[in-house]
Amino acid sequence: MKAPASAQTIEYEQATSYRRLAARFIDLIFAWLVLFTLAMVPLSIATAESSISDEAFGGLTVASWAVAVIAYDTLMHRLFGRTIGKALLGMRVVDVRGNKLGWGRCLLRAVVLYVTVIAVAFGIAITASILGWIILRALPQYARFPHDQAARSFVVRAVKGKLKRVAEAPVAPGVQQKPTPLADLEKLRAQGIISAGEYERKKRELGL
């Protein structure tokens, strides 16, 4: 991912798909142990003196937990640029300039994320978990998921609170390295920032 700076272009290292999934697993554990408990407290108080069916109580429980996890994702990304899982594994969510997302894009990202999770979980259940393993095996090394594309965000590596830059390739002494448009396009395609179709269209525009 490239982020414009005042004097030069800075390139940050994107987090791999498996690191991101590991961070999400940590967040789901936190959501189950903490957020679910917090969501159940007001729900239990509100329904203690009312007579509702078990089905209705179950539906309210799921809805309360869904609101809690979406609020958690939105608040953490807006205030800190990361959730607990991302912080533990050294990641941060940023926009194309390397800055934190605004409230609207954080909320949009969280909603699209969990809608995608529900859709994938439904597909996994229908296909007896085979589809889920196929999706995991087919993930590219640097994937941008639907919630990243919707919020125009990137998940990049962070070390000690600072974004990690991509290590530059060594240049032989006396040789001046000159970036080319084709090399930039190939790098953007490899990191998932542009699609294969956009890559070919840009090549035609540049006459390459």
Summary of the structure (lengths in Angstrom):
residues: 208
radius of gyration: 21.0
end to end distance: 22.3
largest distance: 81.3
contacts: 544
relative contact order: 0.14
helix: 59%
strand: 10%
